[in-house]
Amino acid sequence: MAGQDYEEKRDFVRMRIETQVTYTIKGNSGITHHGDSQDLSATGLYMTTDYALSVGDIIDIIMNPSGERLPPFTAQGKVIRCVTDENDANLFHVSAELSQI
């Protein structure tokens, strides 16, 4: 990346992908929730959502990229972090480790 002034310590490059995420929590009656992706890598997803997930939750994820030229991205992940936004108590920052793509 041009202008990158830090050393990337991850094995996979993070891609900044901002699109809507639809997800369901395993064992939670198939209730659908929505969020917005921020970063995606080969092993993880960082998103924001208005639902407070619990660390350890297994989620089924569908990302629909804008436009109809690309198929939806589907994956399963395990929530490894969920923190409340400093400025909005109804917004949560979620990191999930992807296990199935």
DSSP file (Angstrom, degrees, kcal/mol; ACC not computed):
  #  RESIDUE AA STRUCTURE BP1 BP2  ACC     N-H-->O    O-->H-N    N-H-->O    O-->H-N    TCO  KAPPA ALPHA  PHI   PSI    X-CA   Y-CA   Z-CA
    1    1 A M    >         0   0    0      0, 0.0     3,-1.4     0, 0.0     2,-0.2   0.000 360.0 360.0 360.0 131.7    0.0    0.0    0.0
    2    2 A A  T 3   +     0   0    0      1,-0.2     3,-0.1     3,-0.0     0, 0.0  -0.464 360.0  17.1 -68.5 137.9    1.4    3.4   -0.9
    3    3 A G  T 3  S+     0   0    0      1,-0.3     2,-0.6    -2,-0.2    -1,-0.2   0.581  82.0 153.5  78.8   9.3    2.0    5.6    2.1
    4    4 A Q    <   +     0   0    0     -3,-1.4    -1,-0.3     1,-0.1     0, 0.0  -0.625  18.2 179.4 -75.2 115.8    1.9    2.8    4.6
    5    5 A D        +     0   0    0     -2,-0.6     2,-0.3    -3,-0.1    -1,-0.1   0.078  55.5  66.4-109.3  23.9    4.0    3.9    7.5
    6    6 A Y  S    S-     0   0    0      0, 0.0     2,-0.6     0, 0.0    -2,-0.0  -0.943  84.1-108.0-136.7 161.4    3.6    0.8    9.7
    7    7 A E        -     0   0    0     -2,-0.3     2,-0.4     2,-0.0    -2,-0.1  -0.805  31.7-128.6 -92.5 122.4    4.7   -2.8    9.5
    8    8 A E        -     0   0    0     -2,-0.6     5,-0.0     1,-0.1    -1,-0.0  -0.558  23.1-173.9 -69.4 123.9    1.8   -5.2    8.8
    9    9 A K        +     0   0    0     -2,-0.4     2,-0.2     3,-0.1    -1,-0.1   0.359  52.4  95.1-102.8   3.4    2.0   -8.0   11.4
   10   10 A R  S    S-     0   0    0      1,-0.1     4,-0.0     2,-0.1    -2,-0.0  -0.613  73.7-133.2 -94.9 156.0   -0.7  -10.2   10.0
   11   11 A D  S    S+     0   0    0     -2,-0.2     2,-0.4     1,-0.1    -1,-0.1   0.754  94.4  45.5 -74.9 -24.7   -0.2  -13.1    7.6
   12   12 A F  S    S-     0   0    0     -3,-0.0     2,-0.2     0, 0.0    -2,-0.1  -0.942  89.9-113.5-123.5 142.1   -3.0  -11.8    5.4
   13   13 A V        -     0   0    0     -2,-0.4     2,-0.4     1,-0.1    29,-0.3  -0.492  28.6-128.4 -72.0 137.6   -3.7   -8.3    4.1
   14   14 A R        -     0   0    0     -2,-0.2     2,-0.5    27,-0.1    27,-0.2  -0.724  19.0-151.3 -84.9 135.9   -6.8   -6.6    5.4
   15   15 A M  E     -A   40   0A   0     25,-3.4    25,-2.2    -2,-0.4     2,-1.0  -0.925  15.5-127.9-108.8 131.9   -9.0   -5.1    2.8
   16   16 A R  E     +A   39   0A   0     -2,-0.5     2,-0.5    23,-0.2    23,-0.2  -0.685  39.7 168.6 -78.4 106.4  -11.2   -2.2    3.6
   17   17 A I        -     0   0    0     -2,-1.0     2,-0.8    21,-0.8    -2,-0.1  -0.970  16.2-170.4-125.6 114.5  -14.6   -3.3    2.5
   18   18 A E        +     0   0    0     -2,-0.5     2,-0.3    18,-0.1    20,-0.2  -0.884  35.5 120.3-109.6 103.1  -17.6   -1.3    3.5
   19   19 A T        -     0   0    0     -2,-0.8    18,-2.9    18,-0.2     2,-0.2  -0.959  66.1 -76.8-153.5 166.2  -20.9   -3.1    2.7
   20   20 A Q  E     -B   36   0A   0     44,-0.4    44,-1.1    -2,-0.3     2,-0.4  -0.452  40.8-157.3 -72.1 140.5  -23.9   -4.4    4.5
   21   21 A V  E     -BC  35  63A   0     14,-2.8    14,-2.4    42,-0.2     2,-0.4  -0.968   4.9-163.7-118.0 132.2  -23.5   -7.6    6.4
   22   22 A T  E     +BC  34  62A   0     40,-2.8    40,-2.6    -2,-0.4     2,-0.3  -0.960  20.9 171.4-111.2 134.4  -26.4   -9.9    7.3
   23   23 A Y  E     -BC  33  61A   0     10,-2.5    10,-2.9    -2,-0.4     2,-0.3  -0.990  23.4-158.6-145.5 153.0  -25.8  -12.4   10.0
   24   24 A T  E     -BC  32  60A   0     36,-1.8    36,-2.5    -2,-0.3     2,-0.5  -0.940  22.9-127.0-125.1 151.4  -27.5  -15.0   12.2
   25   25 A I  E >   - C   0  59A   0      6,-0.6     3,-1.9    -2,-0.3     5,-0.5  -0.862  30.7-112.0-100.9 127.5  -26.3  -16.4   15.5
   26   26 A K  T 3  S+     0   0    0     32,-3.0    32,-0.2    -2,-0.5    -1,-0.0  -0.329 102.9  15.2 -56.8 133.0  -26.1  -20.2   15.7
   27   27 A G  T 3  S+     0   0    0      1,-0.1    -1,-0.3    -2,-0.0     0, 0.0   0.611  96.4 109.3  79.0  12.8  -28.7  -21.5   18.2
   28   28 A N  S X  S-     0   0    0     -3,-1.9     3,-1.7     3,-0.1    -3,-0.2  -0.240  97.5 -95.7-117.6  43.8  -30.7  -18.2   18.2
   29   29 A S  T 3   -     0   0    0      1,-0.3    -3,-0.1    -5,-0.1     0, 0.0   0.676  68.2 -75.6  56.3  23.3  -33.8  -19.2   16.4
   30   30 A G  T 3  S+     0   0    0     -5,-0.5    -1,-0.3     1,-0.2     2,-0.2   0.705  76.1 167.7  67.8  19.8  -32.6  -17.9   13.0
   31   31 A I    <   -     0   0    0     -3,-1.7    -6,-0.6    -6,-0.2     2,-0.4  -0.517  29.5-134.6 -68.5 130.7  -33.1  -14.2   13.9
   32   32 A T  E     -B   24   0A   0     -2,-0.2     2,-0.3    -8,-0.1    -8,-0.2  -0.720  23.5-174.9 -93.1 136.1  -31.4  -12.1   11.3
   33   33 A H  E     -B   23   0A   0    -10,-2.9   -10,-2.5    -2,-0.4     2,-0.3  -0.830  11.8-140.4-122.3 163.5  -29.3   -9.1   12.3
   34   34 A H  E     +B   22   0A   0     -2,-0.3    16,-0.7   -12,-0.2     2,-0.3  -0.921  24.5 155.3-127.7 152.3  -27.5   -6.4   10.2
   35   35 A G  E     -BD  21  49A   0    -14,-2.4   -14,-2.8    -2,-0.3     2,-0.4  -0.880  38.0-105.9-154.0-174.4  -24.2   -4.6   10.4
   36   36 A D  E     -BD  20  48A   0     12,-2.7    12,-2.4    -2,-0.3   -16,-0.2  -0.991  29.6-131.5-127.6 123.3  -21.7   -2.9    8.2
   37   37 A S  E     + D   0  47A   0    -18,-2.9    10,-0.3    -2,-0.4   -18,-0.2  -0.397  26.0 173.2 -70.8 151.0  -18.3   -4.4    7.3
   38   38 A Q  E     +     0   0A   0      8,-2.9   -21,-0.8     1,-0.5     2,-0.3   0.650  65.9  10.1-120.2 -52.2  -15.2   -2.4    7.8
   39   39 A D  E     -AD  16  46A   0      7,-1.5     7,-2.5   -23,-0.2    -1,-0.5  -0.969  58.9-171.5-134.1 148.3  -12.3   -4.7    7.2
   40   40 A L  E     +AD  15  45A   0    -25,-2.2   -25,-3.4    -2,-0.3     2,-0.3  -0.999   9.0 168.3-139.3 137.4  -12.0   -8.2    5.7
   41   41 A S        -     0   0    0      3,-2.8     3,-0.2    -2,-0.4   -27,-0.1  -0.785  53.7 -89.4-133.2-178.2   -9.1  -10.6    5.5
   42   42 A A  S    S+     0   0    0    -29,-0.3     3,-0.1    -2,-0.3   -28,-0.1   0.732 126.7  27.2 -65.9 -20.7   -8.6  -14.2    4.7
   43   43 A T  S    S+     0   0    0      1,-0.1    55,-2.4   -31,-0.0     2,-0.3   0.452 121.2  32.3-122.1  -2.4   -9.1  -15.1    8.3
   44   44 A G  E     - E   0  97A   0     53,-0.3    -3,-2.8    -3,-0.2     2,-0.4  -0.991  49.0-149.4-157.5 162.7  -11.3  -12.4    9.9
   45   45 A L  E     -DE  40  96A   0     51,-2.3    51,-2.8    -2,-0.3     2,-0.5  -0.995   7.4-162.3-132.6 136.5  -14.0   -9.8    9.6
   46   46 A Y  E     +DE  39  95A   0     -7,-2.5    -8,-2.9    -2,-0.4    -7,-1.5  -0.990  27.3 157.2-117.3 126.2  -14.4   -6.5   11.5
   47   47 A M  E     -DE  37  94A   0     47,-2.7    47,-3.2    -2,-0.5     2,-0.4  -0.927  35.7-129.8-142.1 164.9  -17.9   -5.0   11.4
   48   48 A T  E     +DE  36  93A   0    -12,-2.4   -12,-2.7    -2,-0.3     2,-0.3  -0.919  33.0 162.9-114.7 148.0  -20.1   -2.6   13.3
   49   49 A T  E     -DE  35  92A   0     43,-1.9    43,-3.2    -2,-0.4   -14,-0.2  -0.970  46.4-123.5-156.0 164.0  -23.6   -3.5   14.3
   50   50 A D  S    S+     0   0    0    -16,-0.7     2,-0.5    -2,-0.3   -15,-0.1   0.300  88.7  85.6 -96.3   9.5  -26.4   -2.4   16.7
   51   51 A Y  S    S-     0   0    0    -17,-0.2     2,-1.1    41,-0.1    41,-0.1  -0.943  78.2-130.8-114.5 129.9  -26.6   -5.9   18.3
   52   52 A A        -     0   0    0     -2,-0.5     2,-0.1    30,-0.0    30,-0.1  -0.671  28.2-164.1 -82.3 101.4  -24.3   -6.8   21.2
   53   53 A L        -     0   0    0     -2,-1.1     2,-0.4    28,-0.1    -4,-0.0  -0.432  15.3-122.5 -78.6 159.4  -22.8  -10.2   20.3
   54   54 A S    >   -     0   0    0     -2,-0.1     3,-2.4    27,-0.0    25,-0.3  -0.826  29.7-100.7-103.1 143.2  -21.1  -12.4   22.9
   55   55 A V  T 3  S+     0   0    0     -2,-0.4    25,-0.2     1,-0.3     3,-0.1  -0.417 113.2  30.9 -58.5 131.2  -17.5  -13.5   22.6
   56   56 A G  T 3  S+     0   0    0     23,-2.7    -1,-0.3     1,-0.4    24,-0.1   0.180  83.7 139.6 100.6 -16.0  -17.7  -17.1   21.4
   57   57 A D    <   -     0   0    0     -3,-2.4    22,-2.8    21,-0.1     2,-0.5  -0.355  48.1-138.3 -58.5 139.1  -20.9  -16.7   19.4
   58   58 A I  E     - F   0  78A   0    -32,-0.2   -32,-3.0    20,-0.2     2,-0.4  -0.908  25.9-170.0 -99.8 124.7  -20.8  -18.5   16.1
   59   59 A I  E     -CF  25  77A   0     18,-2.9    18,-2.6    -2,-0.5     2,-0.5  -0.928  22.9-141.0-122.1 141.7  -22.3  -16.4   13.3
   60   60 A D  E     -CF  24  76A   0    -36,-2.5   -36,-1.8    -2,-0.4     2,-0.4  -0.889  30.8-158.2 -95.3 126.9  -23.3  -17.2    9.7
   61   61 A I  E     -CF  23  75A   0     14,-3.4    14,-2.0    -2,-0.5     2,-0.4  -0.871  19.0-176.9-117.0 136.7  -22.4  -14.2    7.6
   62   62 A I  E     -CF  22  74A   0    -40,-2.6   -40,-2.8    -2,-0.4     2,-0.5  -0.987   5.7-171.6-130.2 123.9  -23.6  -13.0    4.2
   63   63 A M  E     -CF  21  73A   0     10,-3.0    10,-2.8    -2,-0.4   -42,-0.2  -0.968   7.2-160.0-114.6 125.6  -22.1   -9.9    2.6
   64   64 A N        -     0   0    0    -44,-1.1   -44,-0.4    -2,-0.5     3,-0.1  -0.880  14.1-146.8-106.0 103.8  -23.7   -8.5   -0.6
   65   65 A P        -     0   0    0      0, 0.0     5,-0.1     0, 0.0   -46,-0.1  -0.312  32.6 -91.8 -65.5 152.7  -21.3   -6.4   -2.5
   66   66 A S  S    S+     0   0    0      2,-0.1     3,-0.2     3,-0.1     4,-0.2  -0.347  95.3  31.5 -65.3 145.9  -22.8   -3.4   -4.3
   67   67 A G  S    S-     0   0    0      1,-0.1     3,-0.2     2,-0.1     0, 0.0  -0.033  87.0-102.5  87.6 162.3  -23.7   -4.2   -7.9
   68   68 A E  S    S+     0   0    0      1,-0.2    -1,-0.1    -4,-0.0    -2,-0.1   0.316  98.3  89.2-104.4   7.2  -24.9   -7.5   -9.3
   69   69 A R  S    S+     0   0    0     -3,-0.2    -1,-0.2     2,-0.1    -2,-0.1   0.737  83.5  57.5 -78.4 -22.6  -21.7   -8.6  -10.9
   70   70 A L  S    S-     0   0    0     -3,-0.2     3,-0.1    -4,-0.2    -1,-0.0  -0.880  83.4-124.4-111.9 140.8  -20.3  -10.3   -7.9
   71   71 A P        -     0   0    0      0, 0.0    -2,-0.1     0, 0.0    -3,-0.0  -0.379  44.4 -84.2 -73.5 160.3  -22.0  -13.2   -6.0
   72   72 A P        -     0   0    0      0, 0.0     2,-0.5     0, 0.0    -8,-0.2  -0.327  39.3-124.9 -62.7 147.4  -22.6  -12.8   -2.2
   73   73 A F  E     -F   63   0A   0    -10,-2.8   -10,-3.0    -3,-0.1     2,-0.4  -0.848  31.4-171.8 -92.4 124.6  -19.8  -13.6    0.1
   74   74 A T  E     +F   62   0A   0     -2,-0.5     2,-0.3    27,-0.3   -12,-0.2  -0.942  14.3 148.0-121.4 144.0  -20.8  -16.2    2.7
   75   75 A A  E     -F   61   0A   0    -14,-2.0   -14,-3.4    -2,-0.4     2,-0.4  -0.970  37.1-127.3-159.3 167.5  -18.8  -17.4    5.7
   76   76 A Q  E     +FG  60 100A   0     24,-2.6    23,-3.1    -2,-0.3    24,-1.6  -0.977  33.6 176.0-121.8 141.9  -19.1  -18.6    9.2
   77   77 A G  E     -FG  59  98A   0    -18,-2.6   -18,-2.9    -2,-0.4     2,-0.5  -0.950  29.4-128.2-144.5 163.8  -17.2  -17.0   12.0
   78   78 A K  E     -FG  58  97A   0     19,-2.4    19,-2.9    -2,-0.3     2,-0.3  -0.960  32.8-120.4-113.6 127.5  -16.6  -17.0   15.8
   79   79 A V  E     + G   0  96A   0    -22,-2.8   -23,-2.7    -2,-0.5    17,-0.3  -0.511  35.7 169.4 -69.2 123.5  -16.9  -13.7   17.6
   80   80 A I  E     +     0   0A   0     15,-2.7     2,-0.3    -2,-0.3    16,-0.2   0.537  66.1  18.5-111.0 -12.0  -13.5  -12.9   19.3
   81   81 A R  E     + G   0  95A   0     14,-1.5    14,-2.3   -27,-0.1    -1,-0.3  -0.957  51.8 172.7-158.4 139.4  -14.3   -9.3   20.4
   82   82 A C  E     + G   0  94A   0     -2,-0.3     2,-0.4    12,-0.2    12,-0.2  -0.864  15.3 170.3-148.2 112.9  -17.3   -7.1   20.8
   83   83 A V  E     - G   0  93A   0     10,-2.2    10,-3.1    -2,-0.3     2,-0.2  -0.942  34.5-111.8-126.8 147.3  -16.9   -3.6   22.3
   84   84 A T  E     - G   0  92A   0     -2,-0.4     8,-0.2     8,-0.2     5,-0.1  -0.534  40.0-105.4 -74.8 138.4  -19.3   -0.7   22.7
   85   85 A D        -     0   0    0      6,-3.0     3,-0.2     3,-0.6     6,-0.2  -0.371  22.6-130.8 -61.7 140.6  -18.5    2.4   20.6
   86   86 A E  S    S+     0   0    0      1,-0.2    -1,-0.1    -3,-0.1     3,-0.1   0.786 105.1  33.6 -64.4 -28.5  -17.1    5.2   22.7
   87   87 A N  S    S+     0   0    0      1,-0.2     2,-0.4     4,-0.0    -1,-0.2   0.528 121.5  43.2-107.5  -8.3  -19.6    7.7   21.2
   88   88 A D    >   -     0   0    0     -3,-0.2     3,-1.8     3,-0.2    -3,-0.6  -0.883  57.2-163.9-144.6 106.2  -22.7    5.6   20.7
   89   89 A A  T 3  S+     0   0    0     -2,-0.4    -1,-0.1     1,-0.3    -3,-0.0   0.614  92.5  58.6 -66.8 -11.7  -23.9    3.1   23.3
   90   90 A N  T 3  S+     0   0    0     -6,-0.1     2,-0.4   -39,-0.0    -1,-0.3   0.240  93.2  80.0-100.5  12.0  -26.1    1.4   20.6
   91   91 A L    <   -     0   0    0     -3,-1.8    -6,-3.0    -6,-0.2     2,-0.4  -0.975  60.9-165.2-123.7 134.0  -23.2    0.6   18.3
   92   92 A F  E     -EG  49  84A   0    -43,-3.2   -43,-1.9    -2,-0.4     2,-0.6  -0.945  15.4-142.3-123.3 139.5  -20.8   -2.3   18.7
   93   93 A H  E     -EG  48  83A   0    -10,-3.1   -10,-2.2    -2,-0.4     2,-0.4  -0.890  28.1-170.1 -99.7 119.2  -17.5   -3.1   17.1
   94   94 A V  E     -EG  47  82A   0    -47,-3.2   -47,-2.7    -2,-0.6     2,-0.4  -0.926  15.8-167.5-120.5 133.1  -17.2   -6.8   16.4
   95   95 A S  E     -EG  46  81A   0    -14,-2.3   -15,-2.7    -2,-0.4   -14,-1.5  -0.975  12.5-173.1-115.3 132.9  -14.3   -8.9   15.3
   96   96 A A  E     -EG  45  79A   0    -51,-2.8   -51,-2.3    -2,-0.4     2,-0.6  -0.984  21.7-136.5-128.8 137.8  -14.9  -12.4   14.1
   97   97 A E  E     -EG  44  78A   0    -19,-2.9   -19,-2.4    -2,-0.4     2,-0.3  -0.825  29.5-129.9 -90.1 121.6  -12.5  -15.2   13.2
   98   98 A L  E     + G   0  77A   0    -55,-2.4   -21,-0.3    -2,-0.6     3,-0.1  -0.550  33.8 168.5 -78.6 132.8  -13.6  -16.8   10.0
   99   99 A S  E     +     0   0A   0    -23,-3.1     2,-0.4     1,-0.3   -22,-0.2   0.661  68.4  30.3-114.3 -27.2  -13.8  -20.6   10.1
  100  100 A Q  E       G   0  76A   0    -24,-1.6   -24,-2.6     1,-0.1    -1,-0.3  -0.994 360.0 360.0-136.9 128.9  -15.7  -21.4    6.9
  101  101 A I              0   0    0     -2,-0.4   -27,-0.3   -26,-0.2    -1,-0.1   0.333 360.0 360.0-122.8 360.0  -15.7  -19.4    3.7
